[in-house]
Amino acid sequence: MPDDFLWLEDVLGDRALDWVRERNAATTAELTGGERFTELYDGIRAVLDADDRIPMIAWHGERVYNLWKDGTHKRGLWRRTTLESYRSETPDWETVLDLDTLADAEGENWVWQGATYLRSGPLAGEHRCLVALSRGGADASVVREFDLDTLEFVKDGFTLPEAKSSVSWIDADSVFVGTDTGPDSMTSSGYPRQVRAWRRGTPVADAPVVFAGSPDDVSVRATADPSVPFRRAIVRQATDFFNARRYLLIGDDLTELDVPEDAGVDVHREWLLIRVRTDWQAGGATHPAGTLLITPLDAYLAGDRSLTVLFTPDPHTSLSYAEWTREGLILVLLADVRSRLELLSYVDGSWERSVLGSELGQTDVWHTNKDRDEQYLLLSSGFTLPPTLRHGVLGSTPPSILKQGPSYFESDGIETRQFFATSADGTQIPYFVVGRPDTGPAPTLLSGYGGFEVSRVPSYNSIVGRGWLARGGTYVVANIRGGGEYGPAWHRAALRDKRPRAYEDFAAVAADLVERGITTRAQLGAEGGSNGGLLMGVMLTRYPELFGALVCAVPLLDMRRYHLLLAGASWIAEYGDPDNPDDWAYLSLFSPYQNVSPGVPYPPTLITTSTRDDRVHPGHARKMVALLREHGKDVTYYENIEGGHGGAADNTQMAFKWALAFEFLWRTLA
């Protein structure tokens, strides 16, 4: 059938932008004029800009670095200090780069995308890095070499124009690079197809190609390994979102690693680490999906398949991820979506472990020092527990507190409870309820994602706390299939043609909340972004009777064309290929844009996106709003001009976006 709103896919077209401006003006006039919106915006902005937030750090060389945003530094102040100074109440920060000053001087709306540090050789540590800056928060970025001694960009240094590039230092005068160098250099998903070894002072387009993948691959990249004193790198050829071929590059010798293409693979010092995502037979044993294995790399390359098991999943416990220190390993496990950490050290030929239990709250590894010693940083928090940053040394005493964040909302009487809902096929779906349990049904905001093996775990969200919980609302996080809360099998249960399982799970949680008396249908709202925005689109078109309101952010909604728009082709392994009739047969049943029903009552819906989102095309949101409006549905729209896939480029935009959402929800559900 013809698409009457295809013209809205023209991101910067005059007609499309006029439509966006008209919708933005209507939404701003409707939602921003009242006292409550002002209170919401001011409250959220205050916590985003608060001076007493924990300044989160990462090691580089002898010092720790931080990017700080506040009311004065909207785009960010990149700064550094010593760990000893950081421990004090008033660290002695040295400014490395002021992003606001840079943006003003260059007339650009720069958004920080990170820095890649030179970690080997005489200039390693704190001498050189490659800084990535994006315009307005897009994924595509400009890359520029920066001198950490002079605190200036390197004249005639490594520089790349705006593209979705990948870079990794080889040595002080050469890097691995994947970028747009013209025809055939990028995949159909818009990521690098080639890896080049680029020498200082030469044109990047003339750099020799180290490896080239297929145009239909998702991406190709090479990552140099500084954990060894000789030149070694891993080349990763991502054939789809979940499968990749890995090659070991030592000098000029390229060897494909004989590992499952869907496994997680990491090489560090003398070790090869393999996380199995489907059952795998090796070394005379069958290793179930979710198992973590380790072996000496040289022995494995020689054909030895004697693998040491570091973790085996059970029905309640999965491996979330593993993080190296210099010589040790930290495992982050989830037991019914609650974290447990295991610290592993290799001693006298075997891996010894100690366990950090749940007494720290939900805990993640924030950063490790892989170059100099066994130091690590842990970040703990909960729905009502403000974050705490701890510092530890592997094999030493328990980690000690470095910084504690303050509470930004009144949490007295607010409790966190975990329940399980029964999905359509009988599967038990966990979810967390945060609120005051004795107040009866309350306005409730249900959040979910359910894709790409991404886990939703308890964490402190000052925005939700200020804008929702402190005002008497209940907040719910659903751990539906498609995520990684119970390992790879939980994800695979909602892949491709099984995708409706995730939607059934979310609908089951929504119904369970009402059955338990936590809320009512009229008081129940839901929100999600990106893949979670697709989830909201399906709730709107397949389960509208369950909700009083929906908030849908940076969403995928047109599953007939998603693979043709921006990075969409990279997600075919998750959703399926609309050009394949067998895949479209099931995609067509839940694609929101194709399933809008004129005669079915829909709950009020707020849809938001960003013009600068170069990952999920803003045309999804625009076209859905236009179609819903054509059928007389209650839909509100706002498109931030900046922000990329995150929807906001700075704290001002972030506060505005969330204040819009909460104002919309309070008007609709309260």
C-alpha positions in Angstrom: 0.0 0.0 0.0 1.3 3.5 -0.7 2.8 5.6 2.1 1.2 9.0 2.1 3.6 10.4 4.6 6.9 9.3 3.0 7.8 12.9 2.5 8.4 13.2 6.3 11.4 10.9 5.9 13.2 13.9 4.3 15.0 14.8 7.5 16.0 18.4 6.7 13.4 19.0 3.9 11.6 22.4 4.2 8.2 20.8 4.0 9.0 18.3 6.7 10.7 20.8 9.0 7.7 23.2 8.7 5.5 20.3 9.8 7.9 19.7 12.8 7.9 23.3 13.8 4.1 23.4 13.7 3.8 20.4 15.9 6.5 21.6 18.3 4.8 24.9 18.6 1.4 23.3 19.4 2.9 20.9 22.0 4.9 23.7 23.7 1.8 25.9 23.9 -0.2 23.1 25.3 2.1 21.6 27.9 4.6 24.2 29.0 2.5 27.1 30.2 1.5 26.0 33.7 3.0 26.2 37.1 3.5 22.4 37.3 5.6 22.3 34.1 7.8 25.0 35.5 8.3 23.1 38.7 9.0 19.9 36.9 11.5 21.6 34.6 13.3 23.5 37.4 13.4 20.4 39.6 14.9 18.2 36.9 17.3 20.8 35.7 18.5 21.4 39.3 19.5 17.7 39.8 21.1 17.5 36.4 23.2 20.6 37.2 23.8 19.9 40.9 27.2 20.6 42.2 27.1 17.8 44.7 26.7 15.0 42.1 29.4 12.4 42.1 31.9 13.4 39.4 32.4 10.1 37.7 36.0 9.3 36.8 38.1 7.0 34.6 41.8 6.2 34.9 44.3 7.3 32.2 47.9 7.2 33.2 48.6 8.5 36.7 45.4 10.6 36.9 41.6 10.3 36.7 39.5 12.2 34.2 36.0 13.5 34.3 33.5 15.2 32.0 31.5 17.7 34.0 28.2 19.4 32.9 26.3 22.0 34.9 24.5 25.3 34.3 27.8 27.1 33.4 29.2 24.2 31.4 26.3 23.0 29.3 28.4 21.1 26.8 31.0 19.9 29.3 34.3 20.6 31.0 36.8 17.8 30.5 39.1 17.8 33.5 41.5 15.7 35.5 43.1 15.2 38.9 44.9 12.6 41.0 43.1 9.8 42.7 44.4 11.1 46.1 43.0 14.6 45.3 39.8 13.1 44.1 39.3 11.5 47.6 39.1 14.9 49.2 35.9 17.0 49.5 37.4 19.6 47.1 39.5 17.9 44.4 42.1 20.0 42.6 40.8 19.8 39.1 42.8 20.8 36.1 40.8 21.8 33.0 41.9 19.7 29.9 39.3 21.0 27.4 36.3 23.4 27.8 33.7 22.2 25.3 31.6 25.3 25.6 34.5 27.6 24.8 35.5 25.3 21.9 32.0 25.3 20.5 31.7 29.1 20.7 35.1 29.7 19.2 34.5 27.3 16.3 30.8 28.1 15.8 29.8 24.4 16.3 27.3 22.7 18.5 29.8 20.2 19.7 28.7 17.3 21.9 31.3 15.1 23.6 31.6 11.6 22.3 34.7 10.4 24.2 38.5 10.0 23.9 40.7 7.1 22.8 44.0 7.1 24.6 47.4 6.0 23.4 48.2 3.2 25.9 51.6 1.8 24.7 55.0 3.2 23.8 56.9 6.3 25.0 53.9 8.6 24.5 51.4 6.3 26.3 49.2 7.2 29.2 48.7 10.9 29.4 50.4 12.3 26.3 48.1 11.7 23.3 44.5 10.9 22.6 41.9 11.0 19.9 38.9 13.1 20.8 35.5 12.5 19.2 33.0 15.4 18.9 29.6 15.2 17.3 27.4 17.9 16.0 24.3 18.1 18.0 24.7 14.6 19.6 24.6 12.5 16.4 26.4 9.1 16.3 28.6 10.4 13.5 31.5 12.4 14.9 34.6 14.4 14.0 37.9 12.9 15.3 40.9 15.1 16.3 44.2 14.3 17.9 44.7 16.0 21.3 48.0 16.6 23.2 47.5 16.0 26.9 50.8 17.8 27.7 50.1 21.1 26.0 46.3 20.7 26.3 45.8 21.6 22.6 44.7 19.9 19.5 47.7 18.6 17.6 48.5 20.7 14.5 48.4 18.5 11.4 47.6 15.6 13.7 45.3 12.7 13.1 42.0 14.2 12.0 38.8 12.7 10.5 35.8 14.5 9.1 32.3 13.7 10.3 31.5 10.0 9.9 30.6 6.9 11.9 34.3 6.1 12.3 36.3 3.7 14.5 39.9 4.4 15.6 42.4 2.5 17.7 46.1 3.5 18.4 48.8 1.2 17.0 51.6 3.3 18.2 52.4 7.1 18.5 52.5 7.5 14.7 49.9 5.1 13.4 46.3 4.0 14.1 43.8 1.5 12.9 40.9 3.4 11.3 37.6 2.6 9.7 35.8 5.6 8.2 34.1 6.9 5.1 36.8 7.2 2.4 34.4 7.0 -0.5 32.6 4.3 -2.5 32.6 0.8 -1.0 34.2 2.0 2.3 31.0 1.7 4.3 28.4 -1.1 4.9 24.8 -0.8 4.0 24.2 -0.1 7.8 26.4 3.0 7.5 29.4 1.7 9.4 33.0 1.1 8.3 33.5 -1.9 5.9 37.3 -1.5 5.8 40.1 -1.3 8.4 43.2 0.7 7.3 46.6 1.1 9.0 47.0 4.9 8.8 50.4 6.5 9.3 50.9 10.0 10.5 51.2 12.6 7.8 49.6 10.6 5.0 46.1 10.8 3.5 43.8 8.4 5.2 42.4 7.3 1.8 45.9 6.2 0.8 46.4 4.1 4.0 46.7 0.3 3.2 43.6 -1.8 3.8 44.3 -4.3 6.6 40.9 -6.0 6.3 37.8 -5.6 4.2 34.4 -7.1 4.9 31.2 -7.4 2.8 28.9 -4.5 2.1 26.2 -6.5 3.8 28.1 -6.8 7.1 27.1 -4.5 9.9 30.7 -3.2 10.5 34.4 -4.0 10.5 36.8 -2.7 13.1 40.3 -3.4 14.5 41.2 -2.8 18.1 44.9 -2.8 19.1 45.7 -4.7 22.3 48.0 -2.7 24.6 48.1 -5.5 27.2 51.1 -7.1 25.5 54.4 -5.5 24.6 54.2 -6.5 20.9 51.9 -5.4 18.1 48.6 -7.4 18.5 45.1 -6.5 17.5 41.7 -8.1 17.2 39.8 -7.5 13.9 36.0 -8.0 14.3 33.9 -8.5 11.2 30.3 -8.2 12.4 28.2 -10.2 9.9 25.0 -9.2 11.7 24.2 -7.6 15.1 24.9 -10.7 17.1 27.4 -12.7 15.0 31.0 -11.9 14.1 34.2 -13.4 12.8 37.2 -12.6 14.9 40.8 -12.4 13.6 44.0 -12.2 15.6 46.4 -9.8 13.9 50.0 -10.1 15.1 52.3 -7.9 13.1 51.1 -8.6 9.5 49.9 -12.1 10.2 46.1 -12.5 10.3 44.6 -15.6 11.8 40.9 -16.3 12.2 39.9 -17.4 15.7 38.1 -20.8 15.8 35.3 -19.6 18.1 31.5 -19.6 17.7 30.4 -16.5 15.7 27.7 -15.6 18.2 30.1 -15.9 21.3 31.5 -13.0 23.2 35.3 -13.1 22.8 38.0 -11.1 24.6 41.8 -11.4 24.4 43.8 -9.9 27.3 47.5 -10.6 28.1 47.9 -14.4 27.7 44.2 -15.2 28.0 41.3 -15.9 25.7 37.9 -15.4 27.2 34.8 -16.8 25.6 31.2 -16.2 26.6 29.0 -18.8 25.0 25.6 -17.6 23.7 24.4 -21.0 22.3 25.3 -24.5 23.5 28.8 -25.3 22.3 30.7 -28.6 22.2 34.4 -28.1 22.7 37.1 -30.1 24.5 34.9 -33.1 24.9 32.3 -31.2 26.9 29.1 -29.3 26.0 29.0 -25.8 27.4 25.5 -24.4 27.8 24.5 -20.9 26.6 25.6 -18.3 29.1 28.8 -20.1 30.2 32.0 -18.1 30.6 35.2 -20.0 29.6 38.9 -19.1 29.7 42.1 -20.7 28.3 45.6 -19.7 27.5 45.6 -18.1 24.0 48.7 -19.8 22.7 47.5 -23.2 23.7 44.1 -22.6 22.0 45.8 -21.4 18.8 47.8 -24.6 18.9 44.6 -26.7 19.0 44.2 -27.3 22.7 40.5 -27.1 23.7 41.0 -27.6 27.4 38.8 -24.8 28.7 38.4 -23.7 32.2 34.8 -22.8 33.3 34.6 -19.6 35.2 30.8 -19.4 35.3 27.8 -21.6 34.4 24.3 -20.2 34.5 21.3 -21.7 36.3 17.6 -20.9 35.9 17.8 -17.9 38.2 21.4 -16.6 37.6 23.1 -15.2 34.5 26.4 -13.5 33.7 25.7 -9.8 32.9 29.3 -9.1 31.9 33.0 -9.6 32.8 35.6 -6.8 33.3 39.4 -7.2 33.3 41.7 -5.5 35.7 45.4 -5.8 34.8 45.7 -9.5 35.7 42.3 -10.3 37.3 38.7 -10.5 36.3 35.5 -9.2 37.8 32.2 -11.0 37.0 28.9 -9.2 37.3 26.1 -11.7 37.8 22.3 -11.2 38.0 20.3 -13.5 40.3 16.6 -12.7 39.6 17.8 -9.3 38.3 19.8 -8.6 41.5 23.6 -8.2 41.2 26.3 -10.2 42.7 30.0 -9.7 42.0 32.8 -12.3 41.9 36.4 -11.2 41.9 38.8 -13.6 40.3 42.6 -13.8 40.5 44.9 -16.3 38.9 47.0 -17.8 41.7 49.3 -20.9 41.4 47.7 -22.2 38.3 44.0 -21.8 39.2 41.4 -19.0 39.4 40.6 -18.0 43.0 37.4 -16.1 43.6 35.8 -14.0 46.3 32.2 -12.9 46.3 30.7 -9.4 46.9 27.1 -10.1 47.7 24.0 -7.9 47.6 24.9 -5.8 50.7 26.2 -3.1 48.4 22.9 -2.8 46.5 22.8 -3.1 42.7 26.4 -2.8 41.8 28.3 -2.4 38.5 32.0 -2.1 37.6 32.4 1.5 36.7 36.0 1.3 35.6 39.2 -0.7 36.0 42.9 0.2 35.7 44.1 -2.3 33.1 47.5 -0.8 32.6 49.2 -0.3 36.0 47.7 -2.3 38.8 44.6 -4.2 40.1 42.5 -1.1 41.0 38.8 -1.0 40.2 35.8 1.3 40.8 32.3 0.0 41.7 29.1 2.0 41.4 26.2 0.9 43.6 22.7 2.3 43.7 19.0 1.4 43.8 15.7 2.9 42.9 15.7 4.9 46.2 19.4 4.4 47.1 21.6 7.3 45.8 24.8 6.2 44.1 28.0 5.3 45.9 31.4 5.0 44.2 33.8 2.6 45.8 37.5 2.0 45.1 39.1 -1.5 45.5 42.2 -3.4 44.8 41.9 -7.0 43.6 43.1 -9.5 46.2 43.2 -6.8 48.9 40.7 -5.6 51.5 37.0 -5.0 50.6 36.4 -1.9 48.5 36.1 1.4 50.3 33.9 4.4 49.7 35.3 7.2 47.5 32.2 9.3 47.0 28.5 9.2 48.0 25.8 11.0 46.1 23.1 12.9 47.9 19.4 12.1 47.7 17.5 14.3 45.2 14.0 13.3 46.2 12.0 12.5 49.3 12.0 8.7 49.6 10.5 8.1 53.0 7.8 5.6 52.7 8.8 4.6 49.2 9.6 0.9 48.9 10.9 -1.4 46.2 9.2 -4.7 45.7 9.6 -7.4 43.1 6.7 -9.4 41.6 6.3 -11.9 38.8 3.6 -11.8 36.2 2.5 -14.8 34.2 2.8 -14.2 30.4 0.6 -15.7 27.8 2.8 -18.8 27.4 3.1 -19.3 31.2 6.6 -17.8 31.6 7.1 -15.9 34.8 8.1 -12.3 34.1 9.9 -10.3 36.9 9.2 -6.7 37.5 10.1 -4.1 40.1 7.5 -1.8 41.7 8.8 1.4 43.4 6.3 3.5 45.4 4.2 3.8 48.5 2.6 0.4 49.0 -0.2 1.5 51.4 -1.8 4.3 49.4 -4.0 2.2 47.2 -4.1 2.5 43.4 -1.8 5.3 42.2 -0.8 6.9 38.9 1.8 4.4 37.7 4.5 4.6 35.0 5.6 1.3 33.6 8.9 1.2 31.7 10.4 -1.5 29.5 12.8 -2.3 26.7 13.0 -6.0 25.8 15.6 -6.2 23.1 19.2 -6.7 22.1 20.0 -8.6 25.3 19.9 -5.3 27.3 19.1 -5.8 31.0 17.0 -3.3 32.9 18.3 -3.4 36.5 17.5 -1.2 39.6 19.3 2.1 39.6 19.0 5.6 41.1 17.1 7.9 38.6 16.9 11.4 40.1 14.8 12.5 37.1 12.1 9.9 37.7 12.5 10.5 41.5 11.8 14.2 41.2 9.3 14.2 38.4 7.3 11.1 39.4 8.0 9.3 42.7 8.2 12.4 44.9 4.8 13.5 43.5 3.1 10.4 44.6 3.5 8.3 41.5 4.5 4.6 41.3 7.3 3.5 39.0 7.6 0.0 37.5 10.4 -1.6 35.5 9.5 -4.8 33.6 12.2 -7.3 32.8 10.6 -8.7 29.7 12.1 -11.2 27.3 14.3 -9.9 24.6 16.6 -8.4 27.3 19.5 -10.1 29.0 18.2 -10.5 32.6 18.4 -14.3 32.4 21.2 -14.6 29.9 21.2 -15.3 26.1 18.1 -17.6 26.2 16.0 -14.8 27.6 17.0 -12.7 24.6 16.5 -15.4 22.0 13.0 -16.1 23.4 11.9 -12.8 21.7 14.0 -12.8 18.6 12.6 -12.2 15.1 9.3 -14.2 14.7 9.3 -14.7 18.5 9.2 -10.9 19.1 5.5 -10.9 20.2 6.6 -12.7 23.3 8.2 -9.5 24.6 4.9 -7.7 23.9 2.9 -10.4 25.6 5.2 -10.1 28.6 4.8 -6.3 28.9 1.0 -6.6 28.6 1.0 -9.3 31.3 2.9 -7.0 33.7 0.4 -4.2 32.9 -2.5 -6.4 33.6 -0.9 -7.8 36.8 -0.4 -4.3 38.2 -4.1 -3.7 37.9 -5.0 -7.1 39.3 -2.8 -6.5 42.4 -4.5 -3.1 43.0 -1.3 -1.2 42.5 -3.0 1.0 39.8 -6.0 1.1 37.6 -6.1 1.0 33.8 -6.9 4.7 33.7 -4.0 5.5 35.9 -1.5 3.3 34.1 1.0 4.9 31.8 4.0 3.4 30.0 7.2 4.7 28.5 10.0 3.4 26.3 12.6 4.6 23.9 14.3 3.3 20.7 13.5 -0.5 20.8 11.4 0.5 23.8 9.7 3.0 21.5 8.7 0.1 19.2 7.3 -1.6 22.4 5.2 1.5 23.0 4.0 1.5 19.4 2.8 -2.1 19.8 1.1 -1.4 23.1 -0.8 1.4 21.4 -1.9 -0.7 18.4 -2.3 -4.1 20.0 -3.1 -3.5 23.7 -4.7 0.0 23.8 -7.2 -1.1 26.4 -4.5 -1.7 29.0 -3.2 1.9 29.3 -4.3 5.4 30.2 -1.3 7.0 28.4 1.9 6.2 26.5 5.2 8.0 26.0 7.1 6.8 23.0 10.7 8.2 22.5 13.1 8.0 19.5 11.1 5.0 18.3 11.1 2.4 15.5 7.6 2.2 14.2 7.6 1.5 10.5 9.0 -2.0 10.4 8.3 -2.2 6.6 11.1 0.3 5.9 13.2 0.3 9.1 16.1 -1.5 7.3 16.3 1.2 4.7 16.7 4.0 7.1 20.0 5.0 8.7 21.4 2.2 10.8 18.3 0.1 10.4 19.9 -2.7 8.3 22.1 -3.6 11.3 19.1 -4.8 13.3 17.8 -7.4 10.8 19.2 -10.1 13.1 17.0 -8.8 15.9 13.8 -8.2 14.0 13.9 -9.9 10.6 14.2 -8.7 7.0 11.0 -7.0 5.7 12.1 -7.8 2.1 11.9 -11.5 2.9 8.2 -12.5 2.5 8.5 -15.0 5.4 9.8 -12.4 7.7 7.3 -9.7 6.6 4.5 -12.2 7.3 5.2 -11.9 11.1 6.6 -8.3 11.1 3.4 -7.1 9.4 1.3 -8.4 12.3 2.9 -6.0 14.9 4.6 -3.2 12.9 2.8 -0.2 14.6 2.7 2.0 11.5 0.9 -0.7 9.5 -1.5 -1.6 12.2 -3.1 1.7 13.1 -6.9 1.0 13.3 -9.1 4.0 12.7 -12.0 2.7 14.6 -10.2 1.5 17.8 -10.0 3.9 20.8 -6.3 4.6 21.6 -5.0 6.1 24.8 -3.4 9.6 24.7 0.1 9.3 23.4 3.2 11.5 23.4 5.8 10.8 20.7 9.2 12.4 20.8 12.4 12.2 18.7 15.4 14.2 17.5 16.2 15.7 14.1 19.9 14.8 14.7 19.2 11.1 15.5 21.3 9.4 12.9 20.6 5.9 14.4 16.8 5.6 14.4 15.4 7.8 11.7 13.1 10.6 12.9 10.8 9.6 10.1 9.4 6.8 12.2 8.0 9.2 14.7 6.9 11.8 12.3 5.0 9.5 10.0 3.3 7.7 12.9 2.1 11.0 14.4 0.8 12.2 11.0 -1.1 8.9 10.5 -2.6 9.0 14.0 -3.6 12.7 13.5 -5.3 11.8 10.2 -7.4 9.3 12.0 -8.3 11.7 14.8 -6.3 10.1 17.5 -5.1 11.9 20.6 -1.4 12.3 19.9 1.2 14.9 20.9 4.5 15.4 19.3 7.8 17.0 20.0 11.1 16.8 18.0 14.2 18.2 19.5 16.5 19.6 16.8 19.7 18.5 18.6 20.3 15.4 20.8 21.0 12.5 18.6 19.6 9.1 19.7 19.7 10.2 23.3 17.1 12.9 22.5 19.0 15.7 24.2 22.4 17.3 23.7 22.7 19.0 27.1 21.0 19.3 30.5 18.7 22.0 29.4 17.3 19.9 26.6 17.2 16.8 28.8 15.2 18.6 31.5 12.8 20.0 28.9 12.2 16.6 27.3 11.5 14.9 30.6 9.3 17.8 31.9 7.2 17.5 28.8 6.7 13.8 29.4 5.8 14.1 33.1 3.5 17.1 32.5 1.7 15.0 29.8 1.5 12.0 32.1 0.3 13.9 35.2 -2.4 15.6 33.1 -3.6 12.3 31.7 -3.3 9.8 34.5 -3.8 11.8 37.8 
